[in-house]
Amino acid sequence: MVQSGQIISLDDIFTQGLKIMEPEIVDALVPNIQQEVLGIGFVQKQTDAGERSRFRAVVAIGNGAGYVGVGDGKAKQVRMAIEKATNEAKLNMIPVRRGCGSWECACNQPHSLSFKVRGKCGSVSIEILPGPRGLGLVGGEIPKTILRLAGISDCWTRSYGSTNTLGSTALAVFDALRSTYRVVTAEDWVK
């Protein structure tokens, strides 16, 4: 559909409820994509024949204008792990609703979030609160990187749990950004 010209932007994919099935779709529709390697780790698995060692890479991608994706990949070589993580991040790309939700600012420009969002992965929970223009990104290195790639320049973050786990922290921030377009039900208000 992208090659035939039926879909000309990522907005068309998300408004029609379609899923990105190939990483080349993101390459064709978002030419100015940025990539950040959040971390590389060494993982081992115990098998009958001994230990199997591989590298694990966590990568975030974004265009700095409302689209972001996070992925992880494992391989025997670091370069292959980064490529796998980048392809997974392209498949997981989501839109982020930006705005000016701070009562201190009210400039109506998309420099922050429109409202407070929460995300969770594993033991890590994170809250992202909208901030006034000029505040900057207040938080750890992983949330700062993902928020910058999403195009958010001013906000506060609060994190709970074991935030030194790289993958859980990155996916918790990603889950929080995903909830900017989530439909809220009555059960969510009780939580």
C-alpha positions, 0 to 999 in steps of 0.5 A: 500500500505504501509503494502504490501510494495509498498510504503517504504518511504514518498518520494514515497507518494509525488512523486506519488502525493498521499495523506496521509490518515491515521496517522499510515502511518507516524508512520510506515514510519518515526520512529524518529518523534519529536513532539512539542506542540506550545500552548494550549488555552481555547476557548468558543462557545456561544450556545442556552443552554449557553457556550460550553468550550473546549481546543485548541492545536496546535502541530508541528511534524517533523523528523529534516531531511526535513519533517514537519507537523502542526495541531490543535485540539479541545476537552473537555480535554487537552490530547485529544486536543493534540492527535487530533492535532498530528493526524492532523499534521501527515496527513498534513506532507509535504517535505521541500526542504533544501539547502544552498541558502546564498551567504555568505556561498555556502557550498552546505550542507542542513542546510538552504533553497535554496531560499527565501519563503513567507507564509500567513495565516490570517493577518500574513505574513512571509518571510524565508530567507536562512542564512549562516552556523553558523547563527542559527534561527533568529525569534520568538519562533513558527517559530524557533520550526517549522523550527528546526523540519523541519531540518533547522538550519540557516535562517532569518525570517521576520513576518508581521501582528498580530503575537501574534495569535498562529495558524495563525503564525504557519500556515503561517510558514507551508505555507512558507515551503510548497512553497519550492516545489510549482511550480511558475507561471507567475502570482506569479512573478507579486505578 
